[in-house]
Amino acid sequence: MPRPSVNLMKLRAVPTSSKSRRISFTPEQSGIIIISLYEAGADSDYPLSIKECSIGEIKTGRVLVDVEKGERFSVDVVFKTAFDGALKVVAHEV
């Protein structure tokens, strides 16, 4: 059964190198969430595996982090491979 999604307001994903991005967002609810990143394609989205993050922990290539509703968060992520395309960010409750 799919986990409920978490709405992330004021989402920004700024490239910091060919293999990294700074993801900034304000969650609409508190709790532990898992953030998945995808390469946004024309017909489908392709998962991007994360190998490092500045806050939280890596779990199966995604970021697990505890957030507070309305508080601004930024997480620096490093991908396993270089990536410079459009990014889709998806968050779900844990």
C-alpha positions as CSV (number, residue, x, y, z in Angstrom):
1,M,0.0,0.0,0.0
2,P,1.5,3.4,-1.0
3,R,2.4,5.8,1.8
4,P,0.7,9.2,1.9
5,S,2.6,11.9,0.1
6,V,3.8,15.1,1.9
7,N,3.4,18.5,0.3
8,L,6.7,20.5,0.1
9,M,6.1,24.2,-0.3
10,K,8.6,26.7,-1.9
11,L,10.6,23.8,-3.3
12,R,14.0,24.7,-4.9
13,A,16.7,22.5,-6.3
14,V,19.9,24.4,-7.0
15,P,22.9,22.7,-8.7
16,T,26.1,22.9,-6.6
17,S,28.2,20.7,-8.9
18,S,27.7,18.1,-11.7
19,K,26.8,15.5,-9.1
20,S,25.1,17.5,-6.4
21,R,22.1,19.7,-5.6
22,R,20.9,21.7,-2.7
23,I,17.2,20.9,-2.1
24,S,15.3,23.5,-0.1
25,F,11.7,23.2,1.0
26,T,9.1,24.0,3.7
27,P,7.0,20.9,4.6
28,E,3.2,21.2,5.3
29,Q,3.4,18.6,8.1
30,S,5.8,17.4,10.8
31,G,7.3,13.9,11.1
32,I,9.7,11.6,9.4
33,I,9.6,11.7,5.6
34,I,11.5,10.0,2.8
35,I,12.5,12.2,-0.1
36,S,12.9,10.6,-3.6
37,L,14.6,12.4,-6.5
38,Y,13.8,11.7,-10.1
39,E,15.2,12.8,-13.5
40,A,12.1,14.3,-15.1
41,G,11.6,12.8,-18.5
42,A,9.2,13.6,-21.3
43,D,7.2,10.4,-20.9
44,S,8.3,9.1,-17.5
45,D,10.5,9.9,-14.5
46,Y,13.7,8.0,-13.7
47,P,14.9,7.5,-10.1
48,L,18.2,9.1,-9.1
49,S,20.2,7.3,-6.5
50,I,21.7,9.5,-3.7
51,K,25.0,8.5,-2.1
52,E,25.5,11.4,0.4
53,C,23.3,13.9,2.2
54,S,24.0,16.8,4.6
55,I,21.1,16.0,7.0
56,G,19.1,12.9,7.7
57,E,20.3,9.5,6.4
58,I,20.4,7.6,3.1
59,K,17.9,4.7,2.8
60,T,17.9,2.8,-0.5
61,G,19.1,5.8,-2.4
62,R,16.6,8.2,-0.9
63,V,16.9,10.7,2.0
64,L,15.1,10.0,5.3
65,V,14.7,13.1,7.4
66,D,12.7,14.4,10.4
67,V,10.9,17.7,9.6
68,E,8.8,20.3,11.4
69,K,5.7,21.8,9.7
70,G,6.4,25.3,8.4
71,E,10.2,25.2,9.1
72,R,12.5,25.7,6.2
73,F,14.9,22.8,5.4
74,S,17.9,22.5,3.1
75,V,19.6,19.3,2.3
76,D,22.7,18.9,0.1
77,V,22.6,15.7,-1.9
78,V,25.3,14.0,-4.0
79,F,24.2,11.6,-6.7
80,K,26.0,8.4,-7.7
81,T,26.4,9.7,-11.2
82,A,26.6,13.2,-12.8
83,F,23.2,14.7,-13.6
84,D,22.3,18.1,-15.0
85,G,18.6,17.8,-16.2
86,A,15.2,18.6,-14.7
87,L,14.6,17.2,-11.3
88,K,11.4,16.0,-9.7
89,V,11.2,15.8,-5.8
90,V,8.7,13.6,-4.1
91,A,8.2,13.1,-0.4
92,H,6.2,10.5,1.5
93,E,5.4,9.8,5.2
94,V,7.4,7.0,6.8
